[in-house]
Amino acid sequence: MIDLYCLTSPNVQKVFLMLEECELPYRQVKVDVWKGEQFSPEFLKVNPIGKVPAIVDHDGPGGKACTVFESGAILMYLAEKTGKFLPKDPRARFDALQWMMFQMCNVGPMFGQYVHYKMFAPPGNDYSVSRYTTQMRRCYEVLEKRLGEAPYMGGEDYGIADIATFPWTRNREAWGVKDADNPNIARWFKAIAERPAAKRMIDIVSKITSERDKATDENKDRMFGRGRFAQVA
């Protein structure tokens, strides 16, 4: 059994999707980041960074419990555990891994900052909004080009690069990235969205509740590292 420490962010969604694709038994352990539960001593023993997702595989290597945090590392761990969604051939394997790292190092950080400055930052951040809107759209340009060269991000087969990226692209139309202008992304997204595991993931995530709308200013400041929690020279 795998414990998945979770809420609803795209990084959590990718782990839900991988677990559903691999048909592994797991249970949800909700960590409501809007209540500050990620900073509890109990959770920090699981993930010292204080972020979801994280997993504890109670049937890890050698039959011993294994804890893994960072969503990309979790996908790689589950791929190795099951032998699924990551090619064995070295060239194909590194094609898949480099595109998953594109999600980890570009799509996730740029999209995350875009959302932060659009939704959570106070007024007066025009430069930041412009910068991260530009970076977000640039990532989509790269994705559109890549998916015109191959059916999936890692190449011919669906794999962890796609699983990592799919949740981050669910809001693209709301962000002004239109399918009509990005036919390769639209084709790729539709193919994944029609997979039974993706449908299950979306249904699971839709039922998870949080205290986001009731979050205190203190918890928001601590979560975002601002106010008295900011570390500035």
N, C-alpha and C positions, 0 to 999 in steps of 0.2 A: 504494500500500500504506500502511496505517495501523498504526503501532506503538501498542498499548494497554498502558500500564504499569499493572499490576493485581495484586490478590490476590482476596479474596472478599467484601468488605464490600458492603452494599446500594448504596453510591454507585458501586462498581465494577460491580455487577450491572446497574445502569441503563444503563451505557455498553455493556456486552456486549449487552444487549437491543436497544438502538438500532442497534448495528452489525449485529446479526442481522436486525432488521426491515428495515434499509436494504439488506441483502445486499451490504455493502461488504467488500472484501478487507482482512483485518487479521491481525496476528500478536500473540500474547501476549508481553509482556516482564514476567516475574514479579518483583515487588518484595516480598520477605518482610519485612513491617513488624515481625514478632516477632524478627527477627534484626538489626533496625536498618538494613536496606538502604536505607530511605527517606532516611537521612541521609548517604548516600555522596555525594562530590563530583559523581560522574557523574549521579546522579539529581537532585541539586539544580540542575543546569544545565537540566533538563527542567522541574522544578517547584520553585521556590525556597521554597515553603511546606513541602515535604518530606512530601507526602501523595499517596496514590493515590486516584482514577485521574488519569492524564494521557495525552494522545495526542500523537503526532507524525505528521502527515499529510504523507507525502512527495510527494503530488500536491495541494498546497494552492493557494490563489488565485495565479493567474499562473504556475502550474506549479512554484512554489517550496515547500519544506518549511514547514509551519506547526505550531507547538506550541501546544496548548491545555490548561490545567489548570482545575480546578473542574468538577464533574460537570454542573452546570446549564449552564455555558458550553459544555461539550463537546456536550451535547444540542442546544443552539441552533446551534452550528457545523455539526453533522452534518445538522440539519434544513435549514439554509440551503444546504449543499453539495448535498443531494439533492433539495430541494424537497418533502420528505415530512414528515408528522406535525406541521406547524405551518401554520395557515391563512394564506392571503394577504389575506383580507378583514380590514381593520384592527380592527373590533370583535371578530370571532371570534379574531383573533390575540392581542389583549390579554386576552380571557377565558382563553385557553389559558396565556398567560404568567403571569398573576396566580395561577393555580392551581398552576403549576409553582413559582412563588416561595413559595407556601404550603408546598410540600414542602421547599424549600430553607431557609426561614426558621423553620419550625415543626416539621413532621414529622421531618425529619432531626435537628436539634439536640435536640429534646425526647426522641425515641426513643433517640438515641445516649446522652444523659445517663442516661435510665432504665436502659439496659443496663449502662452503666458502674457505676452505684451498686448495681445488683442483683448484678452478676457480678464486678466487679474492685475495688471499694472495700473498705477494712477495716471492721470493725464500728464502730458509733457514728455512723452516717450516717442515722439515722431521719428527720430532717427532709428530707434530700436525696431519700431514697427516696420519701417521701410527696409531696414537691413534683413530682418528675418522673413519678411514677405518675399524679398528677392531671393534669399537662400532657399526657401521652401519651393518656390517656382523653379529654381535651377535644379533642385533634386528631381522634380517631376519631369523636367526636360531630359535629364539623364535616364530616368526610368522609361520614358516613352521611346527613346532611342534604343535602349537595351532590349526592350520587349518587341521592337521591330526586327531585331537580329536573332532572337531566340524565343520560343514559346513561353519559357519560364525564366526567371532571373538567373538561375544557375546553369541554364542550358536547356536540354531537351526534356528534362523531367522535373516535375514538381518536387520541391524540397524545402529545406529549412530557410533558405533565403526568401522564398515566397511566404512561408509561414510567418517569418519575422516582419515582413513588410506589409502584408495584407491589412492588418488592423490599423496601421497608420494611414492608410489611404481611404478609409471608409467615409471620411468627411470632406473629400476633395472638392465635390461640387459646391459645398457651402463655403469653401475657401476660394472659390472662383476658378478652379481647375476643371474645365468642362470636358466631359467625355467626347463631345463632338469634335473637340480640338486634339484629343489624345486617344485615337482609336486603338492603339496597341495596349495602353493601360486599361481601357474599357473592356477589351477582349479578355485580357489576363484576369482582371478583377471578377468578371462574370464567371469565368471558368472556376475560380476558387470559391466564389460565393455560392455556387451550385453544389459544391461538395457537401455530403451529409455532415461531415465533422464541422465544417464552417457554420452550417445552419444550427447545429447543436451549440457551438460556442456562442454564437450571437444570442441565442435563446437563454443560455445560462447567464451571460453577462447582463442581459436586460433585467434579470430578476434580483440582482445584487443591489442592495440599498446602502446608502451612506448618509452621513450627517453634513454633506457638502453645503446644503442650503441653510444649515443652522450653525455652521462653523463659527467659532468665536474669532475675534480679531487676533487674540493671543495665539490660537492654534494656526491661523493662516500665516501669521508672522513667523512662527517657528517652522512651519512647513516650507515657506519660501525663503527663509534665511534673511528676513528683513526686520526693520524696527530694532528692538533691543537684541534680536538674535543675529543681526548683521555683524560680520567680522571685517571691520575696515580699519586701516591704519590711521 
